[in-house]
Amino acid sequence: MIRITHLSGSQKGKTATCTKPTVRVGRASDCDVRFDVQRDPKVSNHHAEFLFEDGCWFVIDTASTNGTLVEGKRIAKHRLRQGEEIQIGKGGPLVRVEFDAADGMGGSMKTEAVAITSVQRAADRAPAPAGNSRFDTVQLKKISSDLKHAADTATANLAEIAGRKVAEERARVGGVSSGKTMQIMASAFKQVQHGTRAKTARRWLKVVAAVGGLAALVVAVMGFVIAQQKRQIAEMVQQKERIDKEIDTVEQQMSEESDPERLAALEEKLNTLTGNAQSTLQALGKSDKKKAADLAEAGDELDRQIRDILRKFDAATYAVPPIFKERLKFHVDELVKSSNLKFVYSRKQRYWPMITREFGALGLPEEMAYVAWAETQFDPKARSAAGAAGMWQMMPTTAQNFGLRVDARVDERFDPDKETRAAARHLANLLAEYGSDSFMLAMASYNRGEAGVRRVLHQIAREPGGFRKEKRDFWHLYRTKKLPEETREYVPKVLAAAIVSRDAKKLGLED
């Protein structure tokens, strides 16, 4: 049983008692410990979970916006101590956690009354290995007891070190014989011999038996631990795969939905699922970093290229909407099949050194420069019926705001160098306004116009929690269809040009 006492916030002074092994904390209606939507804005809808696992209580942050803090530091997963205080969001409410002594930490919260060896602790915790194993729990305890009576403290320490080395070598090669057991044992025997030269032959034989017995003991226990660890890793992999399938289903439902209320409910469900998936991936990483990394990078080549571009902008999302990837693939295929691809790429190469110089001067990533491909295919003489002109299709007022001369006699939008400098400043201003991780929102604004995107953001600000970062994110606007269709299509069109240019050699575009 766990007790959560509110030290501050809307529920100050109240105590919640739960007997469930998983206690959800947040502002959503399905949470076990709920906070007020209006009075606790730092708390996310599904903010954190208290989880009873392997005899211990943990607190897990479920991808909240403002984090879960212990002693002022953000945590992903943290083992709880009796009476520990947790802050739900930076600047948010504070709670104190208490639990029955029979529960959390498997008794390790209490000061140990008896000094026993670490191997004895492992034997006490582990159930007897299944099958025809040479060592059951009674035998493990007996060997350890024999060791205590057969050797002095120094010898027992040497035996424990030797046993652990044997076990570690066996664990390193997957639980089978490492081939180094005799070498480790011989080294231990020499050290024991040096310290027990004056002792009787009978006592020496007991010491030797103790060292060998302890090594076998630790190997048996470690073999069981390795098997348990492998099983847990397999379960976490299966759990993440199940969550990913649910995420795909929800994303597909969102792409087909148009009702704002249903879209909001689906997004809430999506946020919960992605939080659970990320927590599972973090837990897996602690047991098997390679397996976690492989799962994080799963997908086809297009998935990997999308993730690579998003990481450059610190704009990674756990799950890219399937419809976004579908439209991105459409534009990539369209470019690859176009008859003038080589001509456009050649023209891009002519202006690229100048473009990257201007973008680099402001610290802009070069991927944003593919706006010029989406706008005009790098044509400096392009005009539109709406009055935009030049490679970057700037409207007269926008161009003038960034220092270009546009009048009846001179139109500097047709000067590639000057218009590129103005376009770079324009995009830098948009990033400064929306945040460096909102590069897709900045590109959408370049197409839609700042006033159009601001209107959408101002509408969102009137919704509960509309000022929060996740509500101003491109992916939120994309999934909930708050941007016009043309603008939603514009961003994958720009990224398609960047991806095609990355594959220039493979596509035969470079001579």
N, C-alpha and C positions, 0 to 999 in steps of 0.2 A: 504493500500500500504506500502511496506517495501523497504528501501534503504540500500544497503550493500556496504560500501566503503572500498576498499583494502588499508590498511595502510602499508603493506609490502608484499614481495613475488613477483611472476612473473607478477601479475596484479596491482602492486602498483600504486595508484593514480586514478584507475578506479572505477566507481560507477555503480552498477547494481540495477535497479529498477524493482520490481515484484509486480503484483497485485494478484497473486494466493495465496490461503490460505496455501499451502504447497510448500516450496522452497527447492529443493535438492541441496546439496553442495558437490563437490568432483571433481575427475579427469575424471570420465566417460563421455562419449559423451551425455548421456541423462540427465545430471545435469543442473539445471537452472543457477547455479553459478559455473563456471568451472575453474580449476587450471591446470597449465602445467604439463604434465606427467614427464618430465625430470627435470624441475627447481623447482618443489615443491614435493620432495620425501616424505615429512612427511604427505602429504595429501593422504587418502585412496580413492579408486575409488568412493565409495559411503560413504562419511565421516560423514555427518550430515544433519539435516533438520531444517529449520525454519518453525514453525507450528503456525497458528492462531487458537486458541481454546478457547471457552468460553470468547471471548472478550479480550484475552491476546495473546501476541506473546511469543512463547517458542523456545529454541534451544534444539534439541535432538541429542545425539550422536548415530549413527546407527552402533554400534559395530566396530568402527574404530580401527586401530592398535595403533596409537599414541595418541588417546584420543582427546576430545574437551575440552578446558580449559577456565575458567572464573576467572580472577584474580589469575592465576597460579594454580588453582585447577581443576582436572578432574571432569566433570559432566556427568550425564546420561540424565537428563532433567532439564532445568533451565528456569525460567520465566525471560524474558528480560526487562531491563530498557532502557529508551530512551538514545541513544548515547553510549550504553555499548559496550565494546571491547571484541571480542571473538578470541581466538587463535585456528586455525585449525590444530591440532596436536602439541605435545610438540616440541618446536623448529621450528614450522611451521609458515606460514603467519598469519598476524593479520588483522582482519576486524572490522569495526565499524558499528553498526546497528542502524538505525533510522526509525521511522514510523510515520504516520499521527496521530495527537492527537485524531482523531475520532476512531482510531483503538485501538492498544494495551492497555491492562490492564483495559479495561472498564472504563476509566476515572480516575482510581486510581493513575495514574502517576502525576496528577495535585494535588496541595495542596488543601485540602477541605476548602471551603469558609464558610460553615455553620456547626456547631457542632450539629449533630443529633444522635439519639441513634442507636445502632447496629440493633435493631429490625426494625426501620424505613428503614435502608439500605436494610435489607433482603426483606421487603415488596416492596420497589421500584424495586428491581432486579427481584423478582419472579412474573411470570404471575399468574392470578387468577386460583385457583384449579378448575379442571373440575367437572361437575356433580352438585349435590345439596349441595355443601359445605356451611357451615354457614358463611364462611368468603370469600368475594371477595376483590380485591385490594383496592377498595374505603373504605370498612369497616375497613381493616387493618390500613390504614392511619388515619382514623377517631379515632380509639381506641388509637393509639399512640399520636395523637394530644390532645385527651382528657386527656391522662396521663400527658402530659407536663403542661396543665393548671390546673390540679387537685392536683398536688403534688409538693413539693419542690424538689430540686436536690437530697438530701439524700434519700427521699422516692422513687424517680424515680429509683435510683440505686438499692435500695432494691427490687423494683418490677421487674426490669430487671433480677437481680440475681435469684429471685424466679421463674420467667418465664422460664429462661434457665434451671434451675434444673428440672422443670417439663418436659421440652422438652427432656433433656438428658436422664431422666429415661425412657421416652416413646420410644426414639430412641434405647436405650439399649435393650429393649424387642421387637423391631421390628415394632414400630409405633402403638402399641395398648396401652390401658390403663395400667399403671404400678402399680396401686394400692397405689402409694405414693403421689398422688397429694394433698390430704387433709392435710397430714402430713407436706409437704413442705409449703403449704399455711399458715397453722397455725403458723409455725415458723416465716414466714415473717410477719404475722399480729402482733405477739408479739413484734418484733423489731420495726415495724412502730408505735405501740401503745406507746412504751417507748419514742419514739422521738416526738410524737404528742399529748402528754397527755393534753397539755394546749390549744389545738385547738378546734374549735367548732365541734358539732356532725355532722353538715352538711358537713364540710370539711373532717371529718373522713370517712363518707360514700362515698365521692368521691374517697378518697384514696383506700378504700377497693375495690370499683368497678374498679379502675385503675389497682390494682394488679391482680385481677381476669381476667380482660380483656387482660392484657398483657400476662398472662400465656396462655390463650386460643389462643391469637395471635401467640405466639411463637410455640405452639403445632401445629397449623394449617400450619405454614410455614415449620416447621421441618418435618411434615408429607409429605408435597410436596417434600422437599429436599430428604427425604429417598426414596420416589418413583422414583425420578429422578436418584438417585445414583444406585438403583437396576437395572434400565433400562440401565444405562451406563455400569455397570459391565457385564450384559448379552451381550451387544454389543461387549465388549472387548473379552469376552470368545469366541463368535462366530467368531470374527475377527482372533483370534489366531488359532482357529480350521481350518479356511479357509487357513491361511498361512501354517500351518503344512501339510495340504493336498498337497499344491503346492510344498513344500519342498520334500515330499515323491515322487512326480512325477518327479521332477528334479533329485533326487538321483537315481531313477530307470533308468532314461534316461542316466545318467553318467555311471552306471554299464554296460549298453549295448553299449555304444559308445567307439570307438577306435581312432577316428580322433583327433589329439592334439588340433586343432583350435576350433573344436566344444566342446571339453571337457573344454577348457579354458572359452568359452562363457557360458557354463552351470554352471561352478563353480562361475563365476561372478554373475550370476543370483541367485545362491544358497546363496552367501554371502549377497546379498541385502535382500533376503527373511529372512534369519536367523537374520539379524540386525533388520528388522521390527518386527519379532516375539519376540525378546528379549526386544525391546522397549515397545511392547504391554504388555508383562509380567511384566515389571517394573512399568508401569502405573497402571496395575491391582493391583499390590502389594500395592500401595499407598491407594487403596480403599478397598481392601479385601485381607489381607495377606494370610489367610487360603486358599482361592480359588486359588490364585497365586501359593502357595506351592503345592496344590493338582495337578494343571496342570503341574507344573515343574516335578513332580514325576510320571506322568502318564506312562502307559505301563504295560507290564507283568513282571514276576519275573526276567527274564533274563535281561530286560531293566534296572531294579533296580540294579542288581548285576554289570552290566557293568558300570553304573553311579558311583556306590560306589567305584569300583576299580579305575576308572579314576580320581575321586576326590582325592584319596590318593596321586596321582602323580601330582595334580594340572594340569591335562591334559583333563579336561572336554570339551566336544564339544556339541553344542546345539542339533545336529542331527547326530546320529551314522548311517553311510551308511547301508541301508538294506542288501546289499550283505555281509558286514562284520558281521552283526548279524546272517545272514543265515549260514555263514561258521562257526561262533562260535558255533551255535546250533548244526551244523553237528558234530563238534569235541566233544562237550559235550555228545551227544547221542552215538557217537562211543565209547567213554570211558566207559560210563555207561553200554553199552551192551557187552564190552570186557570180555572174560572169565578169564583173569588174573588180573582184576582190583584190587581185594582184595590183591593179592600177591604184585603188584606194590606199592599199598598204604602202605602195611606193610614194604616194603623195604624203602620207602620214610621216614616213621616214624623212622626207625633205624638211618638214617643219618641226620634227620631234626634238632635235637638239635645242632649238629656241624655246619650245614649249616647256621642256623639262628644266631649262635654266630659269625661266620665270616662275614655274611652280616650285622648284627647289628653293628659290630665294625666300619664299614664304613658308617653307616647310610642308608643302602640300604633297601627298602621295601621288605618284604619276598616274595611278588608276583613274583619278578624277579627271584627268585630261582627256579621257575617252568620251567625255561629253561632246567634244568637237566632232568625233566620228558619228555619234548619234544625231547631232544637229545637222551637219552638212557634209560629212565624209571629208573633212579638212579642206573644204573649198572656200578660199578667202573672198570670193566674189559672189557668194550666195546671197539671195534676197528671198524674203517671204512675203506673201500677200498681206500679212498682218503688220508689215513694216520693219521686221527684224532684218538685220544685215550682217554680213561678214562670216568668217569661219565659226564664230561663237554665237551667231544669231542674237546679238544684243539689240534691244529696243532703243530708240533714240534717247529717251529719258534716262534709262539705266546707264547707257554709255556716257552720257554727260555727267552723271553722278560720280563716275569714276575717272573723270578728267579728259575724256575724249571730246574732240570738236566735231559736232554734227550740226551743220547748217546748210543753207542753199549753195554755198560755194565749196565747202570742204566736209567730207565725211570720213573721219579717221577709223571708222569701223572696218573699212576695207584695207587698212594697214595691218597685216598679220601680227607684227611685233607689238604694236600699240594695243590692238584689241585683245591679244593674248594676255598682256600685262593687266589690262582692265578686268578680264574674265577671271584671272587668278585672284585678284583682290576681291572680286565679287564672291567667289567661292570661299575664300578665307573668312570673309565677313559672315557668311552663312554658318560656317563651322564654329566661329566664335559665338554666334547667337544660340545655336542648337547644341553645341558640345562636340568635342573631337570624335566621339564614338558615334555621332549621328551623321556620318558622311552620306548615307543613302537618303536621309531626310534632306540634307543640303542639296543633293542632286535633284531630288524630287521638287524642291523649292525653286531650283534654277529653271526647271521646265514649267512648273505650275505658276511661278511668281511668288515672291515673298508674302504678298498680301493674302493670297489664296491659302497658303499653308498656315499663316498666322491665324486666319479665321477659324480654321479647323482646330488649332491648338487652343484658341480662346473658347471655343465651344466645349472642348474637353475639360478645360479648367472649371467650367460650371458644374461638372459632374463630381460626385463624391470622390475625393482623392485624385482629382484631375491634374493637380500640380505635380504629382509624383513622377519620377523619371520613367518608370515603365509605361505610364500613360502617354508620354511624349515620344516614345520610341517608334522608329519606322515600322518595326514588325507589328506593333499594336495597331497602328493606323492601317497597315496592309491587311492584316487578318480581319479586322473589323470593318474593312471597306469604307474607311472615312476619307480616303483620297479618291479623286476621280479616276476612271478607268485608264485614261491616257497617261496619267502620272504614275499609276501602279505598273504600267507597261514600260515606262521610260527607264526605270532603274535596271531591270534585267537586260534591257537593250544596251545600256552603257556597259554593264559588266560583260555582256557577250562579246563586245568589241575587244575588251581587255583580255579575255580568255583566248580569243582567236589570235591575237597578236603574240600571246605567250607561246602558241604552237606554230609560229611562223615558219620555222625550219621544217617541221614535220609536214606542213601544208605546202611546202615548196614556194613560199612567198619571197624568200631571200635568195638572190643570185649567188 
